[in-house]
Amino acid sequence: MEKEDFEKLVEEGINRIPGEFLAKLENVAIVVDDEPNHEQLQKAGIANGGRTLLGLYEGVPQTKRGPHYGFTLPYKITIFQGPIERLAASDEQIKEMVCDTVWHEIAHHFGMDEDRVSEAQKKRKEKENA
């Protein structure tokens, strides 16, 4: 898939986030990259292999910011095109994986850990499929 088309899917994923969360999404850039680098794999705790990194939030979650927070460079959410395309069996599955990954990383921005993100994603999917 062309990078521009993949970026449009990321944009669609962002637009599927409920408005009350988007309104509070601050000081974060969402970008697309082909593959995670070694440093990003280390940050995610998967540098030794065995798991695939689809996206990564690099920053301080909103729940961890102190009263003197401010004047920082934007934090970053990276969505990795290569791993998503390799895992997906179809264009529709790519679209769904991108949406899930965007949602997952934005949830980290708001301070949710992996367990809470997984539970919230399950509830979101149930609600969408109802």
Summary of the structure (lengths in Angstrom):
residues: 130
radius of gyration: 14.7
end to end distance: 30.5
largest distance: 46.3
contacts: 338
relative contact order: 0.19
helix: 52%
strand: 12%
